[in-house]
Every structure is written in structure tokens, then in C-alpha cells.
Amino acid sequence: MGTKKSVSVLGLGRMGSALACALVKKGYDVTVWNRSADKPTPAGTTRVRTTEEAFEADVVVTCLTSYAVQQPLLSKNIRTLVNLTSGTPEEARATARWASDNGVEYVDGVIMAVPQQIGTPGARIFFSGNEEHHVLDAFGEPVHVGADAGLAALYDLGLLGVMWSTFAGYLQALALTGAEGVTPEQFTPMVADWLRELAGMLPEMGEETRHRSYETEVSALDINVAGLRMLTEANREQGLDTALPQALHDLYRRAQEQGHGTHSIASVIEVIR
């Protein structure tokens, strides 16, 4: 890249402040704006009082709490908008349409990292829409996921869904084993090994869902429904909350009742769909 562009960052939460600091380290001329004055001004940046002052920069990076907060702030005076505000795919697409209607160049992105990782190779930034990612390389590793502006949010929520489900399952397991005196230090290494083994099964499961072919000689859904009933009962016996295992049991059982009892676990996607 030639001459460094000026960049404005809207939003000075932990992530927005980390983004501004990363831009400063890359040599950008950085302006920052925040709705309230209580957030400190990151070192090396210039604080402005109005968004219109912020829009004088070549690139505007938004990292706000929601699209509902962001939408009233947007202006056709923005030249290039790099939107890192979390939301749904449809919210991202609506913003892309607004940008197109107002002659604003648009990049939609999501940050797959915590603030402490920003500016390091460990921070992955999924982005969609315009393939010219502008300033994203200051934050970590940009990964273009497609021309549709909603795809970055789609990937983000899909991956977060896997994370949240995994964490919840792990915590439920810690509560169950802990009720019998097993410590996290004893149990967690087994969980890590188990997750690595399960990860190796995902490509085949993905292919099953793509072709909608669920024949199996390994672990039929009938067996897993019975196992989930036992898991739910074991948690109940320990006086634990059973909402999670019960929900999984009910989901798998619905697939069983729809005729997938002898099929693989992948057939559960037919109920989800």
C-alpha cells in the first residue's frame, strides 16, 4: 500500500479501542469517536466530538454495540465504510444496500478474536462484499468469504454456535463429573482428546448432510437417543439442571420419530432444516 490513509474508528469499547491502537501501530492517522465521553482516548489517536468530523477520514471503521446503534449514525459523507459491528446476515445486507444507494464503498467484516489478539497473526477477520479489505490487515489475518455482504456474519454466527454449544456441553459435563468428585484437572485432558477425535468425523458428517444420505453401520440414531435419555437422567439424579441434555434428547428423538432411527446422527439436520 502506498501513502497511509486516514482512518476513523467509531466505538471505543474494548474491541474498538484495540482496533484504534492497532491502526496507530501500523502508521495510520487515526481519529476516534464514541457516543459517551467516559471511554479513554487511545494513545496516538485524535478524539472528535461529532461523527461528521470522523467522516472526513478516508476510511471509517465501525465497531458498535449493534446495527440499531450504528444505522442512525451513517452518512453519505462516508467514503469507505469498514463495518465490524456484529449482527445478522440480513442486517449486513441491508447496510450494504444503503452503502450502494449512497455511493459509499462497503466492506463487511467480523472479528474472530478477543481484543488482546488484535494486531497479531492470531486474529482472524472474516470479511465479505468488496474484496479490497483496506485496513483489515492492521487487525490480523483478513479472510474473504464471498461477495455476498451477509456471508461474514453468517460464518461468524455459525462458528459461534459451535463454540457456545461446545462450551455448554463441557460445563454440563464438568458439573456431572464434579458431582462425583472428579476434578476439572482430571477430566479436561480427556475432553481435549475426545474433541480432537470428533473433529476428524466432521468432514464425513458434512458430506452426509450435503447428499442427504444417512445410511450407517457405526452409530445409529436409536442408540444415541437412548444415550441422551441416560445422560439426562444421570444429571437429574445429581440434582443438576437438565435443560441442555433434555433439549438434545428431544431434538434427536424427533428425528427418530421421523424415521431416522437407523440412520446416522447427521440425519438430525433434517429436523433442524
Long-range contacts (C-beta under 8 A, 24 or more apart in sequence): 4-28, 4-29, 5-29, 5-57, 5-58, 5-59, 5-134, 5-135, 6-30, 6-31, 6-56, 6-57, 6-58, 6-59, 7-31, 7-57, 7-58, 7-59, 7-60, 7-61, 7-135, 8-32, 8-33, 8-48, 8-54, 8-55, 8-56, 8-57, 8-59, 8-60, 8-61, 9-33, 9-45, 9-61, 9-62, 9-63, 10-34, 10-51, 10-54, 10-60, 10-61, 10-62, 10-63, 10-64, 10-70, 10-73, 11-62, 11-63, 11-64, 11-65, 11-85, 12-39, 12-40, 12-41, 12-42, 13-39, 13-63, 13-65, 14-115, 15-63, 15-84, 15-111, 15-115, 15-118, 16-63, 16-64, 17-42, 17-115, 18-115, 18-116, 18-118, 18-119, 19-61, 19-63, 19-84, 19-118, 19-139, 20-45, 21-118, 21-119, 22-118, 22-119, 22-138, 22-139, 23-61, 23-135, 23-138, 25-119, 25-138, 26-135, 26-138, 28-135, 28-138, 29-57, 31-56, 31-57, 35-69, 51-75, 52-77, 55-79, 59-134, 59-135, 61-135, 63-111, 67-91, 67-94, 67-95, 70-95, 71-95, 74-98, 76-102, 76-103, 76-104, 78-104, 79-104, 79-105, 80-104, 80-105, 80-106, 80-107, 80-134, 81-105, 81-106, 81-107, 82-107, 82-109, 82-133, 82-134, 82-135, 82-136, 83-107, 83-108, 83-109, 84-109, 84-110, 84-111, 84-125, 86-110, 86-153, 86-156, 87-153, 88-150, 88-153, 88-157, 89-150, 89-151, 89-153, 89-154, 89-157, 90-150, 91-153, 92-128, 92-149, 92-150, 92-152, 92-153, 93-148, 93-149, 93-150, 95-149, 96-129, 96-149, 96-150, 105-130, 105-132, 106-130, 106-149, 107-132, 107-133, 107-134, 107-136, 108-149, 108-150, 108-152, 108-153, 109-133, 109-136, 109-142, 109-152, 110-152, 110-153, 110-155, 110-156, 111-139, 111-140, 112-156, 112-159, 113-140, 126-151, 126-152, 126-155, 126-156, 127-152, 128-152, 166-195, 168-244, 169-244, 172-235, 172-240, 172-244, 172-245, 175-235, 175-238, 175-240, 176-234, 176-235, 176-238, 176-240, 179-238, 179-239, 179-240, 180-238, 205-264, 205-265, 205-266, 208-264, 208-266, 208-267, 209-266, 209-269, 212-270, 214-260, 214-263, 214-264, 214-266, 214-267, 215-263, 215-264, 216-262, 216-263, 216-264, 218-264, 219-264, 219-265, 220-261, 220-262, 220-263, 220-264, 221-252, 221-255, 221-256, 221-260, 221-261, 221-262, 221-263, 221-264, 221-265, 221-267, 221-268, 222-256, 222-261, 222-262, 224-252, 224-265, 225-249, 225-252, 225-253, 225-256, 225-261, 228-252, 228-253
